[in-house]
Structures are given as structure tokens and as C-alpha cells.
Amino acid sequence: MAYDEQLASRIRALIAGEPGLTEQKMFGGLAFLVNGNMSVAASGQGGIMLRVDPDESEALAESTSAVPFAMRGREMRGWLRVDAHAVRDDAELARWVELGVAFARSLPAKR
């Protein structure tokens, strides 16, 4: 399944002008990187994938519609998936995008 280009455009509009922003196809979707660090992606499986503080990912998964992202059956701390239904609303999408971008901003820049 290809990523939702409309969702990618909505994400792009939210973070336009972010310093150090680049886009890269990865994980079957379109990822938005800040200073080389993945922040959020329009997932190839629908919805979004985002990176958050690993110390906060479990609480976010328990208190929201997000679920831990799993690769090859292994949950990845600090990575979450949010279903497309949960980001239909612009304010809800903006909330998740800001979480991902804020965490990416907090990381050292990659060269």
C-alpha cells in the first residue's frame, strides 16, 4: 500500500518552514526529518508513524489511540503508529506532528 499523499501534504503544510526539514521515502511511506532525525511519516500502512521520547511512548500508547510501532514483531520504544481515522481532524494531526517534530528537534543533528 502506498502512503496517503493527501495526508503527507497535510503534514507538510503543518511543518513548512521548520529549520533543517527534509523529506525521505522510508518504511514504505514518506518521512519528514528534522536535522536528519525522523519526526513523523505518512505511513505506507495508512495513518502516521512518529518518533517520541522513549520514556513517554508507553504512556502515550496507554492514554491515546496510538500503538507502539513494531518491526519484525518487535516493538520499538519511542516509535508510535496512529491510525488514519485518528488523524482526520486537523487539530489532532497537528498535535501528533508537533510531538514528533519536538522530539526530533531535541536530538543532535545528523550529518
C-alpha positions, -999 to +999 in steps of 0.1 A: +000+000+000+013+034-009+013+062+016-016+087+016-003+117-004-031+139+009-020+131+045+016+138+035+005+172+021-013+180+054+018+171+074+040+192+050+017+222+055+020+219+093+058+219+093+066+241+064+094+264+073+108+241+100+146+246+100+165+216+088+134+199+073+139+172+046+116+145+032+127+109+025+108+078+014+113+052+041+093+023+057+070+024+026+059+059+035+071+095+033+091+106+063+098+141+075+132+146+091+144+174+112+182+178+111+184+143+098+162+128+125+129+112+116+100+131+133+068+119+116+058+100+085+028+094+063+029+056+067+026+032+038+003+012+061-021+041+065-021+068+092+012+081+106+043+069+123+061+092+146+091+093+169+086+104+205+106+104+237+111+067+245+103+075+282+069+088+271+059+063+244+043+037+268+022+063+285+011+078+251+001+043+239-019+037+270-037+071+271-043+077+234-052+059+201-015+054+193+000+020+194+037+010+197+053+006+163+066-029+157+092-040+132+095-077+125+073-084+155+095-064+179+081-032+195+103-002+191+104+021+221+099+057+212+081+049+179+043+050+176+017+044+149-016+064+148-044+051+126-057+073+098-091+076+115-074+093+145-057+120+123-087+130+101-091+161+123-065+188+116-061+197+152-054+160+162-029+156+133-012+188+144-009+175+180+009+143+168+031+161+143+042+186+169+051+157+193+073+141+166+089+173+155+096+184+190+114+152+198+134+153+166+144+188+173+157+177+207+182+152+191+217+160+179+217+168+142+229+140+119+255+147+093 
